[in-house]
Amino acid sequence: MLLLAFDTATPAVTAAIGESAPDGAFTLRAGASSVDARRHGELLSPTVQRLTEEAGITLADLDAIAVGIGPGPYTGLRVGLATAHALADALGVPCHGVTTLDALAFATGRTEPFLAMTDARRKEVFWARYDDRLTRVGEVGVARPAELDTGGLPLVGDGARMYAEVLGAGTADPAPLHPDAAAMAELALLRLSRGVELPAPNPLYLRRPDAVVPGAPKKVRQWVK
C-alpha cells in the first residue's frame, strides 16, 4: 500500500510518502518537514508535489491518504484536513485520520510510559498519556501546565519544552518537538495492516471556538423633538 501522510496541526508542516509490503515492512519513499506557523497553506501543496517527484510516483499512484486531525489551532489544522479531503475525493482513495499526538508519540520510539504535549496557545497544552509509543491511555486533553499531574513521567513535544520551568525535570529530553509525517505514515500503515480502525478525517476540537454567532441587535430608541 502506498500512502501519503501529512499534518498541519502544529507549527510544523510535515508530509511523507510511505509504502508497506505484504509482510508489513515499512519503506519511507520521501519525506519533508518545516516549521513555520504562518505558512501552512503556502507550504503544504508544493511539499506534496515535490515528494511525489522524489518518490518517483504521481498522485494517481496513491492507495490512501492519512492526515493529522489535531488537536491544534483552527487555521493550520483546517489546511491539512481540507487538502486531504480534496485529494481523496479527486483520487477516489480512502482518507484516514491520525491523532497528532499519537503520531508524535510513535516517533519517540519509547517503550516506557510518558506524556506527549503540543502547544495549545492561551498558555495551555494539548496532552495525552502513553504506556509506550503505540499505546495511549485515555483521551487527549487540554490544560494549563501548572494544573497537570505528570506523575514524574518523561515529557515530550514542544508543549513540554515551552513550559519546562513549570513542568520540571520530566522535560529534560523533550524530543521530538513536532510530529513527523514519516512516523505518521508508518503508524497509519501499521494500524491498517492490523485491522485497526483509524479515526475519521475530522478535526479534533477540545474547546469552544473564539468566534461566536452574534446575538440579536440592540434596540435603538428614536428621540423625537
N, C-alpha and C positions, 0 to 999 in steps of 0.2 A: 504494500500500500504506500502510495506517495502522498504526503500530507504537507500542506502549508500551514504554519502556525505563526501568529503574531499577537502582540499585546501592547496596548497604549494606555493602560490604567494607572501608570506611574509616570514620572518624568522621562522614563526610558521609552524609546520607540525600538522595539525588538522584533525581528522576524527571522524565520528559518524554514528550510525545506528539509524534511526528514523522510526516510524510507524504512519500512520494516520488511524483513524477509519472511518467508513461510515458517522458518524456525524461530521467529521472534527477534532475531538480531536487528539492532538499530544502526542505521547509517545516516550521518548528517551530510546532506548533499551541499548545503550552503547556509550561511547564517550571518547576521549583522545586527549590531545594536548601537544606538547613540542616545545620549542623554540631552534632551532639550525640551523642557516642559511646555514651551510655547509654539512648537512647530510640528506637532503630531500630524496635522492634516497635510503639511507640505512634505514631510519625510516618508510617510508610510508607503504610498503608491510607488514612488521611484525606487524605494528599497526593495519592494516585492519584485518589481520589474528587473532590477539588477540581479537579484538572487536567482530568478528563473534562467537568466543568461549564464550565470556562473554554474548552475546545476546542469546546464545543457538541456533544458526542457522548455515547454510552453505551458501556459496556464491550463490549456486543454488537457494536459497530461495528468493533472492532479486528480486524486481519488477522493480527497476530503480536505476540509479546512477546519482548523481549531483556532479559537480566538479567546483571549483573556476577557473574562466577564467582570473583573474587579474583585472587590470594591475599589473605587478610585474616583477622582474628581470627574464631574459630569462631562465636561467638554472633551477631554482626552479620551475617556472611556468610549464615548459615542463615536469617535472617529474610527476606532478599531471595529466596533460592532457593526456600524453602517457599512464599512468596507467589506467585512466578512459576509454579511447578508447579501450584498450586491454581487460579490464574486460567486458565492454558492448558487445564487439564483441564475446567474448568467451561464455558469458552467454545468449546472444540473448535478451538483455533487452535495453530499451532506455537510452540514456545518455544525460543529460541536463546540460547546463552551468548556472552558477550564478556569477554575477559580485562580485568580492571580497569585494569591498567597500559596496555593498548592504547588504552582509552578516554581515559585521562589523556594519553597521548602524542598522540593525534589532536587533542585540544583545544588543544595548544600551537601548532598551525599551522606548526611548524618544518619547514624544508626541508633542514637540515643535521644531521649526527649529534649525538646527545645521549643521556643516561641519564635514565630516569624512576624515581622511588623513592617508596614509601609506607612508613609506619611499620609494622614487624612486631612491635613490642614486644620485650621481653627485650634491649634495646639493639641491635636488629638492624633491617635494612630489607629489604623486598622490592624487587627492582630488575630492570631489563631495559635492554638497549642498542638504540637505534634509529638507522637511517640517515636517516630522516625521519619525519614524523608517522604515516605509513602502514606503514612497513617495520621490523618488529622483527628483530633479529639474534640468533638463538639463543633459548634458553628463558629463562623468568623464574627468578630465583634469590633466595636469602635469604642475607644475610651481615652481619657487623659492619662498620660504615662504614670503620673503620681498615684492614680487610682488602681493600677494594675497590680495584682498579686502574681508575680512571676515565679514564685516558688523556688527562687535561686537557680532557675534553669538558664542555659545559654540563650542569648537573644540574637537573631539575625535580621538583616534588612535595613534599609535606610531609615526607617522609623526608629529602630534601636540606636543607630548612630547619631541621629539628630538629638535624641534625649538621653544620651549616655550619662550625663551628670545626674539626672533624676533616677534613671533605671539601675545604675550601679554596675557592679562587677560583671554581670552577665553579658555586658556589651563589649567585652574585651576583643572578641573576634566576630564582628557582625557580617562578614562577607558570606554570600553575595549581597550587595546592597539593593539590586534591582532584579526583577525577573528576567530570565534568559529564554528566548523563544526556542533555542535548541533543546533546552530541558523540557519546555512545554510540549514540543513535538514528540520527544521521546516518551514523556509521561502519557500523552494522549494515545499514542500508538500502543503503549504497554497496556493501558486500561481497556482499549478496544479489543486487543488480542485476547484479553482475559474475560471478555464478555461483560465488562463493567459499563453501565450506562452513564454517559457523560452528561453534565448539565446542559440545559437548553441554552442557546447563544443569546441570552437576555441579560441586561445589566443587573448586577447585584448591588442594590442600594441599601444602605444601613441607616439612613437618616432622611428626614424630610428635606426637600429642596429649598433653597433660599427664596426662589420666586414663588409667589402665591397669586391666586386669582383675585383680582381687585374686587372689593366689596361694592355695594350699591353707592352711587354718588350721593353726597350730602345735599340736602335740600337748601336751596338758596332763597332767602327772603327778599322780596322786592319791596322797596320802600317807595311809597307814592307821596309826593309833596302835596 
